[in-house]
Amino acid sequence: MKKIDLLIFNSSELLTISGKNEARTGKDLNKLSVIKNGAIAVNDRIILETGNSKDLLEKYSKVDRLIDAENCVVMPGFVDCHTHLVYGGSRESEMAMRLNGVPYLEILKQGGGIHSTVKATREISKKDLKRISIKKLDKLLKNGTTTVEIKSGYGLDYVTEKKMLEIINELNEEHVMDIIPTFLGAHTIPKGVDREKYVNWIVEEAIPKFRNLAKYCDVFCEDGAFSIDETKRIFSTAIQNGYKLKIHSGQFNDLGASGLAAYLRAVSADHLENISVEQIRKMKKNGTIAVLLPGVPFYLQSQKYANARLMIKEKLPIAIATDYNPGSCPSYSMQMMITLACLNMNLTIEEAIIASTINSAAAIEKEKVVGSLENGKQADIIILDLDNYKQIPYYFGTNLIKSVVKNGIII
């Protein structure tokens, strides 16, 4: 038998999440495909096969590296499909304001929120911004995330947005993590800039010039941010320039933005705490995935949670992400998001796990590469110090990761 690079064996449960390489809906959201005492064989950074430990140990007698999972849970690495990880400064002071009853949108009007982060991101050097971003990526990895989407949007001018996108692309080349870049120039209107002038800048200059730096174009369509008409104009230009689409919609108000994004074939619509069944059905019809961010209403305390059960009933594919950002969810932990999704959005444990792996991979069009443990897929594997997978949301607020294998490499 040909020598292989890696064999992980003796897991209590191996969650392969095998099946069709596409976002799961309905009853398929509960199918984890668990192998008791499972093992996984890896060669050239690609998964060869999964199976029973005894069988694979006999089949692959020549192995460069054996990892005994020691009766722990083995599963695919988490895919975090919505983050704002690259930024300057921090905003812990705003937490005290919220605890004293100041709403998030009021903090924004007072020059806090996004505006304070924009100021800090403009002022920090590219070298320092990249350095602190690497530290954040390392923390994500330690918490079991192996693929991540990162948005710009804290520059809101040409120089800083370009700086952010360049860093995101450089990190993708240099860091072990797989990173998907998104242009979010339409995050908010920068202070002191005419609204029409700023939208014109996005459409006429930013979108064409940043095409080679971002896969997706995103818009925050909300009262106080960008209107439906502005969103439509931005997205139309993005499509003409070859971007795929994502949208922040329904976070505070249902403006119909999710349906608009779906009509324009957006890959995902994110947040969705306020969304009608009509909008859900438009998303389902046009193949737009719902990315749910349970850490945000938990942290802000003033929002309701997305109606995940209605979405599942309507057979709309759902994904889970952290929305890691400095103002409304400074959390590195997809494990914590699984707990919040189970407790506050009434997901089953199985649904939450699939929403954070294969479905989250589909929300960044990586479902054929990562998100499950199957023959031919990239070897992104995590070992959790647990007896069984149902303990993932049970031990909340704790990093349960014992080992991470990224692209076949033991981290």
LINLIN-V554091 format. One record per residue. PSI is psi as a letter, one per 30 degrees, with the letter a starting at -180 (999 if undefined). Layout:
psi=PSI
psi=PSI
This chain:
psi=k
psi=k
psi=k
psi=l
psi=e
psi=k
psi=j
psi=k
psi=l
psi=h
psi=k
psi=e
psi=k
psi=j
psi=j
psi=f
psi=h
psi=l
psi=b
psi=k
psi=i
psi=l
psi=k
psi=k
psi=l
psi=b
psi=f
psi=f
psi=f
psi=g
psi=j
psi=f
psi=i
psi=k
psi=j
psi=k
psi=h
psi=l
psi=l
psi=k
psi=k
psi=k
psi=k
psi=h
psi=g
psi=k
psi=k
psi=e
psi=l
psi=l
psi=a
psi=k
psi=e
psi=e
psi=e
psi=e
psi=e
psi=e
psi=e
psi=i
psi=f
psi=j
psi=k
psi=e
psi=k
psi=k
psi=j
psi=j
psi=f
psi=h
psi=h
psi=l
psi=k
psi=k
psi=l
psi=l
psi=k
psi=k
psi=j
psi=j
psi=g
psi=j
psi=l
psi=i
psi=f
psi=j
psi=l
psi=l
psi=a
psi=l
psi=h
psi=f
psi=f
psi=f
psi=e
psi=e
psi=e
psi=e
psi=f
psi=g
psi=g
psi=k
psi=l
psi=e
psi=e
psi=e
psi=e
psi=e
psi=f
psi=g
psi=g
psi=a
psi=b
psi=e
psi=e
psi=e
psi=e
psi=e
psi=e
psi=e
psi=e
psi=e
psi=f
psi=k
psi=l
psi=e
psi=e
psi=e
psi=e
psi=e
psi=e
psi=f
psi=e
psi=e
psi=e
psi=e
psi=e
psi=e
psi=e
psi=e
psi=e
psi=f
psi=g
psi=g
psi=k
psi=f
psi=k
psi=k
psi=k
psi=k
psi=l
psi=a
psi=f
psi=g
psi=e
psi=g
psi=l
psi=e
psi=e
psi=e
psi=e
psi=e
psi=e
psi=e
psi=e
psi=e
psi=e
psi=e
psi=e
psi=e
psi=e
psi=e
psi=e
psi=f
psi=l
psi=f
psi=k
psi=k
psi=k
psi=k
psi=k
psi=k
psi=j
psi=h
psi=f
psi=h
psi=e
psi=l
psi=k
psi=l
psi=k
psi=g
psi=k
psi=k
psi=e
psi=e
psi=e
psi=e
psi=e
psi=e
psi=e
psi=e
psi=e
psi=f
psi=e
psi=e
psi=e
psi=e
psi=f
psi=g
psi=e
psi=g
psi=f
psi=k
psi=e
psi=l
psi=k
psi=l
psi=k
psi=j
psi=j
psi=l
psi=k
psi=f
psi=c
psi=k
psi=l
psi=e
psi=e
psi=e
psi=e
psi=e
psi=e
psi=e
psi=e
psi=e
psi=e
psi=e
psi=e
psi=f
psi=g
psi=g
psi=l
psi=l
psi=k
psi=l
psi=k
psi=j
psi=l
psi=g
psi=e
psi=f
psi=k
psi=j
psi=g
psi=g
psi=e
psi=e
psi=e
psi=e
psi=e
psi=e
psi=e
psi=g
psi=h
psi=k
psi=e
psi=l
psi=k
psi=k
psi=d
psi=g
psi=f
psi=j
psi=k
psi=l
psi=e
psi=e
psi=e
psi=e
psi=e
psi=e
psi=e
psi=e
psi=e
psi=g
psi=g
psi=k
psi=k
psi=j
psi=j
psi=k
psi=i
psi=f
psi=f
psi=e
psi=f
psi=e
psi=e
psi=f
psi=f
psi=g
psi=l
psi=l
psi=l
psi=k
psi=i
psi=e
psi=e
psi=e
psi=e
psi=e
psi=e
psi=g
psi=h
psi=k
psi=k
psi=k
psi=l
psi=k
psi=l
psi=e
psi=h
psi=k
psi=l
psi=f
psi=e
psi=f
psi=i
psi=i
psi=k
psi=f
psi=j
psi=f
psi=e
psi=e
psi=e
psi=e
psi=e
psi=e
psi=e
psi=e
psi=e
psi=f
psi=g
psi=h
psi=k
psi=l
psi=e
psi=e
psi=e
psi=e
psi=e
psi=e
psi=f
psi=g
psi=c
psi=e
psi=e
psi=e
psi=e
psi=f
psi=f
psi=g
psi=h
psi=g
psi=f
psi=f
psi=e
psi=l
psi=f
psi=l
psi=j
psi=l
psi=k
psi=f
psi=l
psi=k
psi=i
psi=j
psi=k
psi=k
psi=k
psi=k
psi=i
psi=l
psi=e
psi=l
psi=f
psi=f
psi=f
psi=e
psi=f
psi=e
psi=i
psi=l
psi=g
psi=k
psi=j
psi=g
psi=k
psi=e
psi=l
psi=k
psi=j
psi=k
psi=h
psi=f
psi=k
psi=j
psi=999
